[in-house]
Amino acid sequence: QVRLVESGGGLVQPGGSLRLSCVASGSTFRNVFMRWYRQPPGKERELVATISSGGGITNYLDSVKGRFTISRDNAKNTVYLQMNNLKPEDTAVYYCCYWGSSVYWGQGTQVTVSS
């Protein structure tokens, strides 16, 4: 069992920035891919970003490319999502996801982009 705890969400104006963090329990974090998903109000959950176990490979949803950056610190069992130039359409609950032989989800953190 892996526990994921997200933090860093909040209310931000358009054009602003936030950094989400997700800390994982256990000793297998460094061996798995990690993902960030989001679920906008009234919509399906969508994959935002993926990072390989060593951090050398990343992939992004087209609409966030150039604005969001996923990174990880395996020594701290933590994955990050740096979000810059935020737009109202980025408003969603953001979830980190442990993508291993089993899949685990965090509880989600709300990001609201509004003036």
C-alpha positions as CSV (number, residue, x, y, z in Angstrom):
1,Q,0.0,0.0,0.0
2,V,1.3,3.4,-1.0
3,R,-0.1,6.6,0.5
4,L,0.1,9.9,-1.5
5,V,-0.4,13.3,0.1
6,E,-0.8,16.3,-2.2
7,S,-0.4,19.9,-1.3
8,G,0.0,23.3,-2.9
9,G,-3.4,24.0,-4.4
10,G,-5.3,27.2,-3.9
11,L,-6.9,30.3,-5.6
12,V,-4.7,32.2,-8.0
13,Q,-5.4,34.9,-10.6
14,P,-5.0,34.3,-14.3
15,G,-1.3,34.4,-15.2
16,G,-0.2,33.4,-11.8
17,S,1.8,30.3,-10.7
18,L,1.4,27.4,-8.2
19,R,3.5,24.5,-7.4
20,L,1.9,21.2,-6.4
21,S,3.7,18.6,-4.3
22,C,2.9,15.0,-3.7
23,V,4.7,12.9,-1.1
24,A,4.6,9.1,-1.3
25,S,5.1,6.6,1.5
26,G,7.2,3.5,1.2
27,S,10.4,2.6,-0.5
28,T,9.3,1.9,-4.1
29,F,8.7,5.5,-5.3
30,R,12.0,5.7,-7.1
31,N,11.1,2.7,-9.2
32,V,7.8,3.9,-10.8
33,F,6.5,6.4,-13.1
34,M,4.4,9.2,-11.5
35,R,1.5,11.1,-13.0
36,W,-0.6,14.1,-12.4
37,Y,-4.2,14.1,-13.4
38,R,-6.9,16.7,-13.1
39,Q,-10.7,16.7,-13.1
40,P,-12.3,20.0,-14.1
41,P,-15.8,20.7,-12.7
42,G,-18.4,18.6,-14.6
43,K,-15.8,16.9,-16.7
44,E,-13.8,13.6,-16.9
45,R,-10.5,13.2,-15.3
46,E,-7.6,13.8,-17.7
47,L,-3.9,13.0,-17.7
48,V,-1.8,16.2,-17.3
49,A,1.8,15.0,-17.0
50,T,3.9,11.9,-16.6
51,I,7.5,11.5,-15.4
52,S,9.7,8.4,-15.6
53,S,11.2,6.7,-12.6
54,G,14.5,8.5,-13.0
55,G,13.0,11.8,-14.2
56,G,14.6,11.7,-17.6
57,I,11.4,11.3,-19.6
58,T,8.4,13.6,-19.3
59,N,5.1,14.0,-21.2
60,Y,2.4,16.6,-21.1
61,L,-1.1,17.3,-22.1
62,D,-1.0,19.5,-25.2
63,S,-2.9,22.4,-23.5
64,V,-0.3,22.7,-20.7
65,K,2.9,22.3,-22.7
66,G,5.3,25.2,-22.1
67,R,3.4,26.2,-19.0
68,F,3.6,23.2,-16.6
69,T,6.7,21.3,-15.6
70,I,6.7,17.9,-13.8
71,S,9.7,16.9,-11.7
72,R,10.6,14.6,-8.9
73,D,13.0,14.2,-6.1
74,N,13.5,10.5,-5.4
75,A,15.5,11.2,-2.2
76,K,12.3,12.9,-0.8
77,N,9.7,10.6,-2.4
78,T,8.2,13.7,-3.9
79,V,6.8,14.6,-7.3
80,Y,6.1,18.2,-8.2
81,L,4.0,20.0,-10.7
82,Q,5.1,23.6,-11.4
83,M,2.2,25.5,-13.1
84,N,2.9,28.9,-14.6
85,N,0.8,31.3,-16.6
86,L,-2.3,29.7,-15.2
87,K,-5.6,30.1,-17.1
88,P,-9.2,29.8,-15.9
89,E,-9.5,26.5,-17.8
90,D,-6.8,25.0,-15.6
91,T,-9.3,25.1,-12.7
92,A,-9.7,21.5,-11.5
93,V,-9.0,19.1,-8.7
94,Y,-5.5,17.8,-9.3
95,Y,-4.5,14.3,-8.3
96,C,-1.1,12.6,-8.2
97,C,-0.9,9.0,-9.2
98,Y,1.6,6.3,-8.5
99,W,1.8,4.3,-11.7
100,G,3.3,1.0,-10.9
101,S,2.2,-2.7,-10.9
102,S,-0.5,-1.3,-8.7
103,V,-2.0,2.2,-9.1
104,Y,-2.5,4.5,-6.2
105,W,-4.2,7.9,-6.0
106,G,-3.8,10.9,-3.8
107,Q,-6.8,12.7,-2.2
108,G,-6.6,15.6,-4.7
109,T,-6.0,19.3,-4.3
110,Q,-8.2,22.1,-5.6
111,V,-6.7,24.6,-8.0
112,T,-8.9,27.6,-8.9
113,V,-7.8,30.2,-11.4
114,S,-10.1,33.2,-11.2
115,S,-9.9,37.0,-11.1
